[in-house]
Amino acid sequence: MSEQKQSSRQTFLAGALTGSAGVFLSKAIGLFYVVPFTAIAGEENMAFYSAAFTYYDILLQICSAGLPFAVAAIVAKYANRNDYKTVLLVRKLSASILTVSGLIMAVLFAASSGWLSKIVLGTSATAQDLATMRTTFIILSLALFLVPILYSYRGFYQGFKEMKAYAFSQVLEQVFRVACLLGIGWVLVYVLQLDKITAIYAAVLSTSLGALAAIFYFVRFDHQHYGEIARAARSQETRGRVPKQLLLELLGFGIPYLISSLLGNTQNLINTNFFISVNTSLGMAYEQAKLLYGIIQVQCAKLISIPQVLSIGFSAGLVPYMTIAMENHDRRALQKTVLSCLDSVFYIAMPICVMMFFLAEPIYYIMYGNANLSIGAECLRWSSMLALASTISPICTSTMMTLRLHKQSIIYLLIGFAVKCISFYPLIRYTGYTGAITSSILTSLVIIFLDLGKIKNRYGIHYARTWKRLFRIIIGCLCMNGAFALLKMTPLNFQGVGRVGTIFVFAVYAVIGLIVYFYITSMMHVPQCIFGMNRNEIISKILRTIGIRRKQKA
């Protein structure tokens, strides 16, 4: 491989991994706050929190109209042409659209909160639960106005490949949100002695506060970087696109992204609307169904969001690189980007998901304690399989959209939605409540299969190399599990060590398991081929990342 090709690949991976790192830190913060937050708010109230954010995510996608990805793609396109007048016009139009649509959606969400509460909780819900759900929706509606404004900044600078700013804003947003969530909730419940449900209200309000913090960061970032772009636009001699043409282009990109995002979230929407009602209709008690819903949609969802950050980071990283490759008619670069993305995500996500499957009980115990441990561990095992499928499927969908296969992508997502609808009830009826998870796994697999097939047929991208590497990755994961099995036969096991002891033992298992995984796969030259570095370079990079410097040889 030439230095130029290797540099190009590493630049894409660096950008995607930087975006993923920002989301990872954001999700990690979101993961660890769940433990104290659950203690403050009460496990019985987590269903309100989860249901509110399921609707919030969907409505946010509607009011943003798919524009963040569209803005990134169009900014990358015209910046590549040095057409900065059009780039600035993209920003003005997108910011206006996102602000107005966010305001409208916030008002509609608050106005329909009572009706939505009845849909979520079903006919068995108490009047108090309905009032709580409605209040949660109303408070969260403020975020529907603020977050689209934040998206207008993120999409703009994502188009310029400013992935560090993209990542930092996510971390800042999450840190500020969690600090407010825990701080305000703690004061309300333990200092003012108010009901625990007020912690839920504080949590949804903190979403707006976190968005405000990230917006202020981008205002400052904008002050430092916008002037250079504006000067380039003023010195540009050619005319930019007219607003009407650009608006049509934005909507042409944005609406397919919107439909894609909505259909991509139908799994959570169906779980939110029907999990409690279906399980109660099959004989489960209302409180038990509400508890299980909270475990699957909050506790387990937070854990599996760790590998899922790769889908967010790589999807964001794909857009500018693939858009430029399309603009330059560079099919070879396009193919390399797609395959490099798949290889990297498989290599990083697979061992994490496998570890979650085989060590589900100690992981759940570390995070949430003994309460409902057996149920939580079972849900996490199934969710770990969903984690891998739901990490790959959004990347495939994002690739389809960036390659302008909009119609086919939407059709495949509709097929996935149909699979979810058809399989949801019978899987729960005949396999129990985990059928809600397995129906989502089946849906994601169908979408992945259809998307990859279409990309192969249209652009001649062959996956033989990726399947070979995936097979070797699976071998590495099996060896990692073998190491776990051997460790369990030693005195270093999880029996009777308490929560603190379990953390220590799990850390040992994780480190040994990942070392075994890396060693076995590197013997088969998998990471070397994926990341374009030899084993020593990879080890040095990992050590530098965690703050350790290898001593130079004399």
C-alpha positions as CSV (number, residue, x, y, z in Angstrom):
1,M,0.0,0.0,0.0
2,S,1.3,3.4,-0.9
3,E,1.9,6.0,1.8
4,Q,-0.8,8.2,0.2
5,K,-3.4,5.5,0.3
6,Q,-2.4,4.5,3.8
7,S,-2.6,8.1,5.0
8,S,-6.0,8.5,3.4
9,R,-7.4,5.4,5.1
10,Q,-5.9,6.4,8.5
11,T,-7.3,9.9,8.1
12,F,-10.8,8.5,7.6
13,L,-10.3,6.1,10.6
14,A,-8.9,8.8,12.7
15,G,-11.9,11.1,12.0
16,A,-14.4,8.2,12.6
17,L,-12.7,7.1,15.8
18,T,-12.5,10.6,17.1
19,G,-16.2,11.0,16.5
20,S,-16.8,7.6,18.2
21,A,-14.5,8.5,21.1
22,G,-16.6,11.6,21.8
23,V,-19.8,9.6,21.6
24,F,-18.2,6.9,23.7
25,L,-17.2,9.3,26.5
26,S,-20.7,10.8,26.3
27,K,-22.3,7.3,26.5
28,A,-19.9,6.2,29.2
29,I,-20.9,9.1,31.3
30,G,-24.5,8.3,30.5
31,L,-23.9,4.7,31.5
32,F,-22.4,5.4,34.9
33,Y,-24.9,8.0,36.0
34,V,-27.7,5.5,35.7
35,V,-26.5,3.8,38.9
36,P,-26.8,6.8,41.3
37,F,-29.7,8.2,39.2
38,T,-31.7,4.9,39.7
39,A,-31.0,5.1,43.4
40,I,-32.3,8.7,43.5
41,A,-35.3,8.4,41.2
42,G,-36.3,4.8,42.1
43,E,-36.2,1.8,39.7
44,E,-40.0,1.8,39.6
45,N,-39.9,5.3,38.0
46,M,-37.4,4.5,35.2
47,A,-40.2,3.5,32.8
48,F,-41.3,7.2,32.7
49,Y,-37.8,8.3,31.8
50,S,-37.3,5.7,29.1
51,A,-40.7,6.3,27.5
52,A,-40.2,10.1,27.4
53,F,-36.9,9.8,25.6
54,T,-38.3,7.3,23.1
55,Y,-40.8,9.8,21.9
56,Y,-38.3,12.7,22.2
57,D,-35.8,10.9,19.9
58,I,-38.4,10.4,17.3
59,L,-39.9,13.9,17.4
60,L,-36.4,15.4,17.4
61,Q,-35.7,13.6,14.2
62,I,-38.9,14.9,12.7
63,C,-38.3,18.5,13.6
64,S,-34.6,18.3,12.5
65,A,-35.9,16.9,9.2
66,G,-32.7,14.9,8.6
67,L,-30.9,18.2,8.1
68,P,-27.8,17.6,10.3
69,F,-26.5,14.8,8.0
70,A,-27.8,16.7,4.9
71,V,-25.9,19.9,6.0
72,A,-22.7,17.9,6.6
73,A,-22.9,16.3,3.2
74,I,-23.8,19.5,1.3
75,V,-21.1,21.6,3.2
76,A,-18.5,18.9,2.4
77,K,-19.6,19.0,-1.3
78,Y,-19.4,22.8,-1.8
79,A,-16.3,23.2,0.4
80,N,-14.6,20.7,-1.9
81,R,-15.5,23.0,-4.8
82,N,-14.3,26.0,-2.9
83,D,-17.8,27.5,-3.1
84,Y,-17.9,29.2,0.3
85,K,-20.8,31.5,-0.6
86,T,-23.0,28.5,-0.9
87,V,-21.5,27.0,2.3
88,L,-22.6,30.1,4.2
89,L,-26.0,30.0,2.6
90,V,-26.4,26.4,3.7
91,R,-25.7,27.4,7.2
92,K,-28.3,30.3,7.2
93,L,-31.0,28.2,5.7
94,S,-30.5,25.1,7.9
95,A,-30.3,27.2,11.1
96,S,-33.6,29.0,10.2
97,I,-35.3,25.7,9.4
98,L,-34.1,23.9,12.5
99,T,-35.0,26.7,14.8
100,V,-38.6,27.2,13.5
101,S,-39.3,23.4,13.2
102,G,-37.9,22.8,16.7
103,L,-40.3,25.5,18.2
104,I,-43.3,24.0,16.4
105,M,-42.5,20.5,17.5
106,A,-41.9,21.5,21.1
107,V,-45.4,23.1,21.2
108,L,-47.0,20.1,19.6
109,F,-45.3,17.7,22.0
110,A,-46.5,19.6,25.0
111,A,-50.0,19.9,23.6
112,S,-50.3,16.1,22.9
113,S,-48.7,15.0,26.1
114,G,-51.9,13.7,27.7
115,W,-52.9,11.6,24.7
116,L,-49.4,10.1,24.3
117,S,-49.3,9.2,28.0
118,K,-52.4,7.0,27.6
119,I,-50.9,5.3,24.6
120,V,-47.6,4.5,26.4
121,L,-49.0,3.2,29.8
122,G,-52.2,1.5,28.5
123,T,-55.6,1.1,30.1
124,S,-54.2,-0.4,33.3
125,A,-52.3,2.8,34.2
126,T,-53.3,4.8,37.3
127,A,-54.3,8.5,37.1
128,Q,-51.2,9.4,39.0
129,D,-49.0,7.5,36.5
130,L,-50.7,9.3,33.6
131,A,-50.2,12.7,35.2
132,T,-46.5,11.9,35.9
133,M,-46.0,10.8,32.3
134,R,-47.7,13.9,31.0
135,T,-45.5,16.2,33.1
136,T,-42.4,14.5,32.0
137,F,-43.3,15.0,28.3
138,I,-44.1,18.7,28.9
139,I,-40.7,19.4,30.6
140,L,-38.8,17.5,27.9
141,S,-40.5,19.5,25.1
142,L,-38.2,22.4,25.8
143,A,-35.3,20.3,24.6
144,L,-37.0,19.9,21.2
145,F,-36.5,23.6,20.7
146,L,-32.9,23.8,21.9
147,V,-31.3,20.7,20.5
148,P,-32.1,21.4,16.8
149,I,-30.2,24.7,17.2
150,L,-27.2,22.7,18.5
151,Y,-27.6,20.3,15.5
152,S,-27.2,23.3,13.1
153,Y,-23.8,24.0,14.4
154,R,-22.7,20.3,14.5
155,G,-23.8,19.6,11.0
156,F,-22.0,22.6,9.7
157,Y,-18.7,21.8,11.2
158,Q,-19.0,18.1,10.6
159,G,-19.0,19.0,6.9
160,F,-15.6,20.6,7.4
161,K,-14.4,17.4,9.1
162,E,-14.1,19.2,12.4
163,M,-14.6,15.9,14.3
164,K,-12.8,17.1,17.4
165,A,-15.3,19.9,17.9
166,Y,-18.1,17.5,17.0
167,A,-16.9,15.0,19.7
168,F,-16.1,17.6,22.3
169,S,-19.5,19.2,22.1
170,Q,-21.1,15.8,22.7
171,V,-19.0,15.2,25.8
172,L,-19.6,18.7,27.1
173,E,-23.3,18.3,26.6
174,Q,-23.4,15.0,28.4
175,V,-21.2,16.1,31.3
176,F,-23.3,19.2,31.9
177,R,-26.5,17.2,31.6
178,V,-25.5,14.5,34.0
179,A,-24.1,17.0,36.5
180,C,-27.4,18.8,36.5
181,L,-29.4,15.6,36.5
182,L,-27.7,14.2,39.6
183,G,-27.1,17.5,41.4
184,I,-30.7,18.8,41.0
185,G,-32.2,15.4,41.6
186,W,-30.2,14.9,44.8
187,V,-31.2,18.3,46.1
188,L,-34.9,17.7,45.4
189,V,-35.1,14.2,46.9
190,Y,-32.6,14.2,49.7
191,V,-32.4,17.9,50.8
192,L,-35.9,19.1,50.1
193,Q,-37.4,15.7,50.8
194,L,-39.6,15.8,47.7
195,D,-41.1,12.7,46.0
196,K,-38.6,10.6,44.0
197,I,-40.5,11.3,40.8
198,T,-39.1,14.9,40.9
199,A,-35.7,13.4,40.1
200,I,-37.2,12.2,36.8
201,Y,-38.4,15.8,36.1
202,A,-34.9,17.1,36.9
203,A,-33.4,14.5,34.5
204,V,-35.5,15.5,31.5
205,L,-35.0,19.2,32.3
206,S,-31.2,18.6,32.3
207,T,-31.4,17.6,28.6
208,S,-32.2,21.2,27.8
209,L,-29.4,22.5,30.1
210,G,-26.8,20.2,28.5
211,A,-27.9,21.5,25.0
212,L,-27.5,25.1,26.2
213,A,-23.9,24.3,27.4
214,A,-23.0,22.8,24.0
215,I,-24.6,25.7,22.1
216,F,-22.4,28.2,24.1
217,Y,-19.4,26.1,23.3
218,F,-20.2,26.3,19.5
219,V,-20.8,30.1,19.8
220,R,-17.2,30.4,21.1
221,F,-15.9,28.0,18.5
222,D,-17.7,29.8,15.8
223,H,-16.2,33.1,16.8
224,Q,-12.7,31.6,16.3
225,H,-13.4,29.8,12.9
226,Y,-16.3,31.4,11.1
227,G,-14.3,34.5,10.1
228,E,-11.9,32.5,8.0
229,I,-14.9,30.9,6.1
230,A,-16.6,34.3,5.7
231,R,-13.3,35.8,4.3
232,A,-13.0,33.0,1.8
233,A,-16.6,33.6,0.7
234,R,-16.0,37.4,0.3
235,S,-12.9,36.8,-1.9
236,Q,-14.8,34.2,-4.1
237,E,-15.4,35.6,-7.6
238,T,-18.0,33.0,-8.7
239,R,-21.6,33.2,-7.7
240,G,-23.1,30.7,-5.2
241,R,-26.3,28.8,-5.5
242,V,-29.5,30.7,-5.2
243,P,-31.5,30.1,-2.0
244,K,-34.4,28.3,-3.8
245,Q,-32.1,25.8,-5.5
246,L,-30.2,25.2,-2.3
247,L,-33.4,24.7,-0.2
248,L,-34.5,22.0,-2.7
249,E,-31.1,20.4,-2.4
250,L,-31.2,20.5,1.4
251,L,-34.7,18.9,1.4
252,G,-33.7,16.4,-1.2
253,F,-30.9,15.2,1.1
254,G,-32.8,15.9,4.4
255,I,-36.2,14.3,3.8
256,P,-34.8,10.8,2.9
257,Y,-32.5,11.1,6.0
258,L,-35.6,12.0,8.1
259,I,-37.6,9.1,6.8
260,S,-34.6,6.8,7.3
261,S,-34.1,8.0,10.9
262,L,-37.8,7.6,11.8
263,L,-38.0,4.1,10.4
264,G,-34.7,3.2,12.1
265,N,-36.3,4.0,15.5
266,T,-39.4,2.0,15.0
267,Q,-38.0,-0.8,17.1
268,N,-37.9,1.4,20.2
269,L,-41.3,3.0,19.3
270,I,-43.0,-0.4,19.1
271,N,-41.4,-1.5,22.3
272,T,-42.5,1.7,24.0
273,N,-46.1,1.5,22.7
274,F,-46.8,-2.2,23.0
275,F,-44.4,-3.9,25.5
276,I,-46.4,-3.2,28.6
277,S,-49.8,-3.7,27.0
278,V,-48.9,-7.0,25.2
279,N,-47.3,-8.5,28.3
280,T,-50.2,-7.5,30.5
281,S,-52.6,-9.0,27.9
282,L,-50.7,-12.3,28.2
283,G,-51.2,-12.4,31.9
284,M,-48.2,-10.4,33.3
285,A,-48.9,-8.0,36.2
286,Y,-48.8,-4.3,35.2
287,E,-46.1,-3.4,37.7
288,Q,-43.9,-6.3,36.6
289,A,-44.3,-5.4,32.9
290,K,-43.4,-1.7,33.7
291,L,-40.3,-2.9,35.6
292,L,-39.2,-5.2,32.8
293,Y,-39.7,-2.4,30.3
294,G,-37.5,-0.1,32.3
295,I,-34.8,-2.8,32.6
296,I,-34.7,-3.4,28.9
297,Q,-35.1,0.1,27.7
298,V,-33.0,1.9,30.3
299,Q,-30.6,-0.4,32.2
300,C,-29.7,-2.7,29.3
301,A,-30.0,0.0,26.7
302,K,-27.4,2.1,28.5
303,L,-25.0,-0.9,28.6
304,I,-25.3,-1.8,24.9
305,S,-25.0,1.8,23.9
306,I,-21.2,1.4,24.5
307,P,-20.6,-0.6,21.3
308,Q,-23.3,1.3,19.5
309,V,-21.2,4.5,19.7
310,L,-19.3,3.2,16.8
311,S,-22.4,3.4,14.6
312,I,-22.7,7.1,15.5
313,G,-19.0,8.0,15.0
314,F,-18.5,6.0,11.8
315,S,-21.8,7.2,10.3
316,A,-20.8,10.8,11.0
317,G,-17.3,10.1,9.7
318,L,-18.6,8.5,6.5
319,V,-20.6,11.4,5.3
320,P,-17.9,13.9,4.3
321,Y,-15.5,11.3,3.0
322,M,-18.0,9.4,0.9
323,T,-19.6,12.6,-0.4
324,I,-16.2,13.9,-1.6
325,A,-15.4,10.5,-3.2
326,M,-18.8,10.7,-5.0
327,E,-18.1,14.3,-6.1
328,N,-14.7,13.2,-7.5
329,H,-16.2,10.1,-9.1
330,D,-13.5,8.1,-7.2
331,R,-15.2,4.7,-7.0
332,R,-12.0,3.1,-5.6
333,A,-11.9,5.5,-2.7
334,L,-15.6,4.9,-2.1
335,Q,-15.1,1.1,-1.9
336,K,-12.1,1.4,0.4
337,T,-14.1,3.7,2.7
338,V,-17.0,1.3,3.0
339,L,-14.9,-1.8,3.5
340,S,-12.6,0.0,6.0
341,C,-15.6,1.1,8.0
342,L,-17.1,-2.4,8.2
343,D,-13.8,-4.1,9.1
344,S,-13.0,-1.5,11.8
345,V,-16.5,-1.7,13.4
346,F,-16.5,-5.5,13.4
347,Y,-13.0,-5.6,15.0
348,I,-13.9,-3.2,17.8
349,A,-17.5,-4.0,18.5
350,M,-17.4,-7.8,18.3
351,P,-15.3,-8.5,21.5
352,I,-17.3,-5.9,23.5
353,C,-20.6,-7.6,22.6
354,V,-19.2,-11.1,23.2
355,M,-17.9,-10.0,26.6
356,M,-21.3,-8.6,27.5
357,F,-22.9,-11.9,26.6
358,F,-20.6,-14.2,28.6
359,L,-20.1,-11.9,31.5
360,A,-23.7,-10.5,31.6
361,E,-24.4,-11.3,35.3
362,P,-21.3,-9.7,36.8
363,I,-21.6,-6.7,34.5
364,Y,-25.3,-6.2,35.5
365,Y,-24.4,-6.7,39.2
366,I,-21.6,-4.1,39.1
367,M,-23.9,-1.5,37.5
368,Y,-27.2,-2.2,39.2
369,G,-26.7,-4.4,42.2
370,N,-28.6,-7.5,43.3
371,A,-32.1,-6.2,42.6
372,N,-33.6,-8.2,39.7
373,L,-30.2,-9.6,38.9
374,S,-31.3,-12.8,37.2
375,I,-33.8,-11.0,35.0
376,G,-31.4,-8.2,34.2
377,A,-28.6,-10.6,33.3
378,E,-30.9,-12.5,31.0
379,C,-32.1,-9.3,29.3
380,L,-28.5,-8.2,28.9
381,R,-27.4,-11.4,27.2
382,W,-30.1,-11.0,24.6
383,S,-29.4,-7.3,24.4
384,S,-25.7,-7.9,23.7
385,M,-26.6,-9.7,20.5
386,L,-28.9,-6.7,19.6
387,A,-25.9,-4.4,20.3
388,L,-23.9,-5.9,17.5
389,A,-26.7,-6.0,15.0
390,S,-27.9,-2.4,15.9
391,T,-24.3,-1.1,15.6
392,I,-23.9,-2.4,12.0
393,S,-27.4,-1.7,10.6
394,P,-27.3,2.2,11.1
395,I,-23.9,2.3,9.4
396,C,-25.3,0.3,6.4
397,T,-28.3,2.7,6.3
398,S,-26.1,5.8,6.5
399,T,-23.9,4.3,3.7
400,M,-27.0,3.8,1.5
401,M,-28.2,7.3,2.1
402,T,-24.8,8.9,1.4
403,L,-24.5,6.8,-1.8
404,R,-27.9,8.4,-2.7
405,L,-29.7,5.0,-2.7
406,H,-32.5,6.8,-0.8
407,K,-35.5,5.0,-2.3
408,Q,-34.0,1.5,-1.8
409,S,-32.9,2.3,1.8
410,I,-36.3,3.5,2.8
411,I,-37.9,0.4,1.2
412,Y,-35.5,-1.9,3.2
413,L,-36.3,0.0,6.4
414,L,-40.0,-0.4,5.7
415,I,-39.4,-4.1,5.3
416,G,-37.5,-4.1,8.6
417,F,-40.5,-2.3,10.2
418,A,-42.8,-4.9,8.9
419,V,-40.6,-7.7,10.3
420,K,-40.7,-6.0,13.7
421,C,-44.4,-5.6,13.6
422,I,-45.1,-9.2,12.5
423,S,-42.6,-10.9,14.8
424,F,-43.2,-8.8,18.0
425,Y,-46.3,-10.4,19.4
426,P,-45.7,-14.0,18.5
427,L,-42.1,-13.9,19.8
428,I,-43.3,-12.5,23.1
429,R,-46.1,-15.0,23.3
430,Y,-44.0,-18.1,22.7
431,T,-40.6,-17.1,24.0
432,G,-41.5,-14.6,26.8
433,Y,-40.7,-10.9,27.3
434,T,-37.2,-11.3,25.7
435,G,-39.1,-11.7,22.4
436,A,-39.2,-7.9,22.2
437,I,-35.4,-8.0,22.0
438,T,-35.2,-10.9,19.5
439,S,-37.6,-9.3,17.2
440,S,-35.3,-6.2,17.1
441,I,-32.3,-8.5,16.4
442,L,-34.2,-10.1,13.5
443,T,-35.2,-6.6,12.1
444,S,-31.6,-5.3,12.2
445,L,-30.3,-8.5,10.4
446,V,-32.8,-8.2,7.6
447,I,-31.8,-4.5,7.1
448,I,-28.1,-5.3,7.1
449,F,-28.5,-8.2,4.6
450,L,-30.6,-6.0,2.2
451,D,-28.4,-3.0,2.4
452,L,-25.1,-4.8,1.8
453,G,-26.6,-6.7,-1.1
454,K,-27.7,-3.4,-2.8
455,I,-24.4,-1.7,-2.2
456,K,-22.6,-4.7,-3.7
457,N,-24.8,-4.7,-6.8
458,R,-24.7,-1.0,-7.4
459,Y,-21.1,-0.2,-6.8
460,G,-19.4,-3.6,-7.2
461,I,-18.2,-3.7,-3.6
462,H,-17.3,-7.3,-2.7
463,Y,-17.2,-8.4,0.9
464,A,-15.1,-11.5,0.7
465,R,-12.2,-9.9,2.5
466,T,-14.5,-8.6,5.2
467,W,-16.1,-12.0,5.8
468,K,-12.6,-13.6,6.0
469,R,-11.6,-11.1,8.6
470,L,-14.9,-11.5,10.4
471,F,-14.3,-15.2,10.7
472,R,-10.8,-14.5,12.2
473,I,-12.4,-12.0,14.6
474,I,-14.9,-14.7,15.7
475,I,-12.0,-17.0,16.4
476,G,-10.3,-14.3,18.5
477,C,-13.6,-13.9,20.4
478,L,-13.9,-17.6,21.1
479,C,-10.3,-17.7,22.4
480,M,-11.2,-14.7,24.6
481,N,-14.2,-16.7,26.0
482,G,-11.9,-19.7,26.5
483,A,-9.7,-17.4,28.7
484,F,-12.9,-16.5,30.7
485,A,-13.7,-20.2,31.1
486,L,-10.2,-21.0,32.4
487,L,-10.2,-18.0,34.8
488,K,-13.5,-19.2,36.3
489,M,-11.8,-22.5,37.2
490,T,-9.3,-20.6,39.3
491,P,-9.8,-18.9,42.7
492,L,-10.2,-15.6,40.7
493,N,-13.9,-15.9,40.1
494,F,-17.1,-14.0,40.9
495,Q,-18.3,-16.2,43.7
496,G,-18.9,-14.3,47.0
497,V,-16.6,-11.4,46.4
498,G,-19.1,-8.6,46.8
499,R,-19.7,-5.6,44.5
500,V,-16.2,-4.0,44.9
501,G,-14.6,-7.4,44.5
502,T,-16.6,-8.1,41.4
503,I,-15.4,-4.8,39.9
504,F,-11.8,-5.9,40.4
505,V,-12.3,-9.5,39.1
506,F,-14.2,-8.2,36.1
507,A,-11.3,-5.7,35.3
508,V,-8.9,-8.6,35.4
509,Y,-11.1,-10.7,33.1
510,A,-11.6,-7.9,30.7
511,V,-7.9,-7.0,30.4
512,I,-6.8,-10.7,30.0
513,G,-9.6,-11.4,27.6
514,L,-8.8,-8.4,25.4
515,I,-5.1,-9.2,25.4
516,V,-5.9,-12.8,24.3
517,Y,-8.2,-11.4,21.6
518,F,-5.6,-8.9,20.3
519,Y,-2.8,-11.5,20.4
520,I,-4.8,-14.1,18.5
521,T,-6.2,-11.7,15.9
522,S,-2.8,-10.1,15.4
523,M,-1.2,-13.5,14.8
524,M,-3.7,-13.7,11.9
525,H,-2.7,-10.1,10.9
526,V,-6.3,-8.8,11.3
527,P,-5.6,-5.5,13.1
528,Q,-2.5,-4.8,11.0
529,C,-4.5,-5.0,7.8
530,I,-7.4,-3.0,9.1
531,F,-5.5,-0.1,10.7
532,G,-2.5,-0.1,8.3
533,M,0.0,-0.4,11.1
534,N,2.2,-3.2,12.5
535,R,1.6,-4.8,15.9
536,N,4.2,-2.7,17.7
537,E,2.8,0.5,16.3
538,I,-0.7,-0.5,17.3
539,I,0.4,-1.3,20.9
540,S,2.3,2.0,21.1
541,K,-0.7,3.9,20.0
542,I,-2.9,2.1,22.5
543,L,-0.5,2.8,25.3
544,R,-0.2,6.5,24.3
545,T,-4.0,6.7,24.3
546,I,-4.2,5.5,27.9
547,G,-1.3,7.7,29.0
548,I,1.6,5.2,29.1
549,R,4.8,5.9,27.2
550,R,6.9,2.9,26.1
551,K,10.5,3.4,26.9
552,Q,12.7,3.9,23.9
553,K,15.4,1.4,23.3
554,A,18.9,2.6,23.9
